[in-house]
């Protein structure tokens, strides 16, 4: 009797899942353009993770006026204005690669946010999140961001079908399905910018990093996709970007000086009232940091 009761409860739970999935599908099919609630449902089904909060956190730590050397560089403008272009930015630890990545995202948003024909998606790899940052997770995050931009007109059919295929059983799509959906959604834009920070922090033990780069380069071959990536100087990663544009990231003296000047108020009052001492502090720090 206990076995029958447990089996009955399991069946009820499964039926409840199926019922919920069918209800969601009926809602989405009722209106071909969908509704905001359904759109949120589908986006959260793709992945509940959103890197916007990290982006806001990183860009808030930027010292005003810094990173202009990069935004004004020939390499950045070549990448920005070309099709299917790759810009790889390696750097030693502590040079500000992540903050610079957030600046690139903000610059793209500022320049292109009013252009519906341009897609922008980004991820921040992290040692602390390696367990969850599988290749499927990272690609789903990119797909979610590009889908969100296309929803202004309608939910992409490929994403709708992907959702319907897995909603009843409450399963997640596998890599081949995600890759196909990402390619088709990216193809809806005249140009798509994909930004990946800290590739060196993407786990390599299970081939995640290699698979991610393979999928991104495949996406670039089949759609008008520009890729921006940062990493430490790891030979296996550097070799993957041979043939593309490369620009090493180092903290410029101008940026360091701006940062020091912006934080001078945190020093004791006797420093703030002594210009010579302030000058000595700036020179001493500039000599010591060596691009970090």
C-alpha positions in Angstrom: 0.0 0.0 0.0 2.9 2.3 0.8 4.4 1.5 -2.6 1.1 2.2 -4.3 0.7 5.5 -2.4 4.2 6.6 -3.4 3.6 5.7 -7.0 0.3 7.6 -7.0 2.0 10.7 -5.5 4.8 10.5 -8.2 2.2 10.2 -10.9 0.3 13.2 -9.6 3.5 15.2 -9.5 4.3 14.2 -13.0 0.8 15.0 -14.2 1.0 18.4 -12.5 4.2 19.1 -14.5 2.7 18.1 -17.7 -0.4 20.1 -17.1 1.7 23.2 -16.3 3.7 22.7 -19.4 0.6 22.3 -21.6 -1.0 25.4 -20.1 2.2 27.4 -20.9 2.2 26.1 -24.5 -1.5 27.0 -24.9 -0.8 30.5 -23.7 2.1 31.0 -26.1 0.1 29.6 -29.1 -3.0 31.7 -28.4 -1.2 34.9 -29.5 1.6 34.6 -32.2 3.3 37.7 -30.9 3.1 36.4 -27.3 2.7 38.5 -24.2 5.2 40.0 -21.7 4.5 37.5 -19.1 5.1 34.6 -21.5 8.2 36.3 -22.8 9.6 36.4 -19.2 8.6 32.8 -18.7 10.5 31.7 -21.8 13.6 33.8 -21.0 13.7 32.5 -17.5 13.3 29.0 -18.8 16.3 29.5 -21.0 18.3 30.5 -17.9 17.5 32.4 -14.8 21.0 33.9 -14.8 21.4 37.5 -15.9 24.8 39.2 -16.3 23.4 42.7 -16.3 23.9 43.0 -12.5 27.6 42.1 -12.9 27.9 44.6 -15.7 26.4 47.4 -13.6 28.7 46.5 -10.7 31.9 46.5 -12.9 31.0 49.7 -14.8 30.3 51.5 -11.5 33.9 50.8 -10.4 35.3 52.5 -13.5 37.1 55.8 -12.9 35.5 58.4 -15.1 37.5 59.1 -18.2 39.6 56.0 -18.1 40.0 53.4 -20.9 39.7 56.1 -23.6 43.0 54.9 -25.0 41.3 51.6 -25.8 38.1 53.1 -27.2 40.2 55.4 -29.4 42.5 52.7 -30.6 42.6 51.6 -34.3 42.1 48.0 -33.3 38.8 48.7 -31.5 37.4 50.7 -34.4 38.4 48.0 -36.9 36.6 45.5 -34.8 33.6 47.7 -34.3 33.1 48.6 -37.9 33.9 45.3 -39.6 31.9 42.2 -40.2 32.9 38.8 -38.7 35.8 40.4 -36.9 37.6 39.1 -33.8 39.4 41.3 -31.2 41.4 39.4 -28.6 42.7 41.3 -25.6 45.2 39.5 -23.4 46.8 40.9 -20.3 48.6 39.9 -17.1 46.5 39.7 -13.9 45.4 43.0 -12.5 45.6 45.1 -15.6 41.8 45.8 -15.5 40.6 43.4 -18.2 37.2 43.0 -16.6 36.6 46.7 -16.1 37.6 47.4 -19.6 35.2 44.7 -20.8 32.4 46.4 -19.0 33.5 49.7 -20.7 33.2 47.9 -24.1 29.7 46.7 -23.3 28.7 50.2 -22.2 30.2 51.7 -25.3 28.3 49.3 -27.6 25.0 50.0 -25.7 25.5 53.7 -26.0 26.3 53.6 -29.7 23.9 50.9 -30.8 21.1 50.5 -28.3 18.6 52.4 -30.6 19.4 50.2 -33.6 17.2 47.1 -33.6 19.3 45.5 -36.3 22.3 45.1 -33.9 22.5 42.4 -31.3 24.7 42.6 -28.2 25.4 39.7 -25.7 28.1 39.2 -23.1 29.2 36.8 -20.3 31.7 37.2 -17.5 33.6 34.0 -16.8 34.7 33.4 -13.2 36.7 30.9 -11.2 34.1 31.1 -8.4 31.3 30.1 -10.8 33.1 27.3 -12.8 30.7 24.6 -11.6 27.7 26.3 -13.1 29.4 27.9 -16.1 29.2 25.0 -18.5 29.3 25.6 -22.2 25.5 25.1 -22.3 25.0 27.7 -19.6 27.2 30.3 -21.3 25.6 29.8 -24.7 22.1 29.9 -23.1 23.0 33.2 -21.5 24.0 34.6 -24.9 20.8 33.2 -26.5 18.7 34.7 -23.7 20.1 38.2 -24.3 19.8 38.1 -28.1 16.2 36.7 -27.7 15.3 39.5 -25.4 16.3 42.1 -28.0 14.3 40.3 -30.7 11.2 40.1 -28.5 10.5 43.7 -29.2 8.9 42.4 -32.5 8.0 38.8 -31.6 9.4 35.8 -29.9 11.8 34.0 -32.4 10.2 30.8 -33.7 13.2 28.7 -33.0 13.2 29.7 -29.3 9.4 29.2 -29.1 9.8 25.7 -30.6 12.7 24.9 -28.3 10.5 25.9 -25.3 7.6 23.8 -26.5 9.8 20.8 -27.1 11.1 20.8 -23.5 8.3 22.5 -21.5 6.1 19.5 -20.8 8.9 17.4 -19.4 10.6 20.4 -17.9 13.9 19.5 -19.4 16.7 21.6 -20.7 17.9 21.7 -24.4 21.2 20.0 -25.3 24.2 21.6 -26.9 23.3 21.0 -30.5 19.8 22.5 -30.0 21.3 25.6 -28.2 23.9 26.0 -30.9 21.3 25.9 -33.7 19.0 28.3 -31.9 21.8 30.7 -31.3 22.8 30.7 -35.0 19.3 31.3 -36.2 18.7 34.2 -33.7 22.0 35.8 -34.4 21.2 35.6 -38.1 18.2 37.9 -37.5 20.6 40.8 -36.8 22.6 42.7 -39.4 25.5 42.4 -37.0 25.9 40.7 -33.6 28.6 41.5 -31.0 29.5 38.7 -28.6 31.7 39.7 -25.6 33.4 37.1 -23.4 35.5 38.2 -20.4 38.2 36.1 -18.7 38.4 33.0 -20.9 41.2 31.8 -18.7 38.6 31.4 -15.9 36.4 29.2 -18.0 36.9 25.6 -16.8 39.0 23.5 -19.1 38.9 20.2 -17.2 35.8 19.0 -19.0 36.6 20.8 -22.3 34.2 23.6 -21.6 36.6 26.4 -22.8 37.4 24.5 -26.0 33.8 23.7 -26.8 32.8 27.4 -26.1 35.4 28.7 -28.5 34.4 26.1 -31.1 30.8 27.1 -30.9 31.6 30.9 -31.0 33.8 30.5 -34.1 31.2 28.3 -35.7 28.6 31.0 -35.0 30.9 33.6 -36.5 31.3 31.6 -39.7 27.6 31.2 -40.2 26.4 34.7 -39.1 27.6 38.2 -39.0 29.1 38.0 -35.6 32.0 40.0 -34.1 33.8 38.4 -31.1 35.6 40.3 -28.3 37.4 38.3 -25.7 39.9 38.8 -22.9 42.2 36.4 -21.1 45.5 36.0 -19.4 48.5 34.9 -21.5 47.7 31.2 -21.8 49.3 29.7 -24.9 46.3 27.4 -25.6 44.0 30.4 -25.7 46.3 32.7 -27.5 46.7 30.2 -30.3 43.0 30.1 -30.8 43.0 33.8 -31.8 45.8 33.8 -34.3 44.9 35.6 -37.4 42.5 38.1 -35.7 43.1 41.5 -34.2 44.9 41.5 -30.9 45.6 44.3 -28.5 47.3 43.8 -25.1 45.6 45.4 -22.1 47.8 47.3 -19.7 46.8 50.1 -17.3 48.0 53.3 -19.0 49.8 56.0 -17.0 46.9 58.4 -17.9 44.4 56.0 -16.4 46.4 55.3 -13.3 46.9 59.1 -12.8 43.2 59.7 -13.2 42.4 56.9 -10.7 44.9 58.2 -8.1 43.6 61.8 -8.5 40.0 60.5 -8.1 40.9 58.8 -4.8 43.2 61.5 -3.4 40.5 62.6 -1.0 40.8 59.2 0.8 44.3 60.2 2.0 45.0 62.1 5.2 44.2 65.9 5.2 47.8 66.9 5.3 48.3 65.2 1.9 45.3 66.9 0.4 46.6 70.3 1.4 50.1 69.7 0.1 50.4 69.8 -3.7 54.1 68.7 -3.6 53.2 65.7 -1.6 50.3 64.8 -3.9 52.7 65.0 -6.8 55.2 62.7 -5.0 52.4 60.2 -4.4 51.3 60.2 -8.0 54.9 59.7 -9.3 55.6 57.0 -6.7 52.5 55.0 -7.7 53.0 55.4 -11.4 56.6 54.1 -11.0 55.5 51.2 -8.9 52.4 49.8 -10.6 54.0 48.9 -14.0 50.8 48.6 -15.9 48.7 46.9 -13.2 
